[in-house]
Amino acid sequence: MKVGFYLGSDEGDVLAREAILRILALDPDYADVWERFGTLYRNPQIWRRADRALARHPDNVVAMERRAELAIALEEPQRADSLAAEVLRRRGGAPRVPAYLLRAEAGFDAGRDSAGYAWYDSALVYADL
C-alpha cells in the first residue's frame, strides 16, 4: 500500500487500492487504511469490492460502520440504516456519533426527513460528550 502511495501515479493508485482491499479483508480496523482508502479514486465497483472485503467480519462493529458508509455511497439508504442500527445495538447503548450521522443521512436519502432529523439531533446531543 505504501509503495503505491509513494509511486503516486495511476499505477500506484491501483497498487495501493488493491493492497487496501486485501487489508480490509484481513483487518477492517488496521492502522490508517480506511482513511487512505478515502484518498484514492473510487467508483461503485470499488465500493462493492470494499463492502465484500468488510463483510468477511460480520461481528465487527467497525466493519459494519464502514459498510454503512459504503451503502450510502452506493445509494442504498435502507441497507446503510440497517447496518448503522446494528452498530448502535451492538455497542450496548453507548453513543456512537458517526453511526447516528449515518442513520440521519440514510433517512434523508430515503426520503424520510423526520427520521433523518431525529438521528441528526441525536448526533448533536452526543457530539458534545
Summary of the structure (lengths in Angstrom):
residues: 129
radius of gyration: 15.6
end to end distance: 34.9
largest distance: 46.7
contacts: 397
relative contact order: 0.09
helix: 73%
strand: 0%
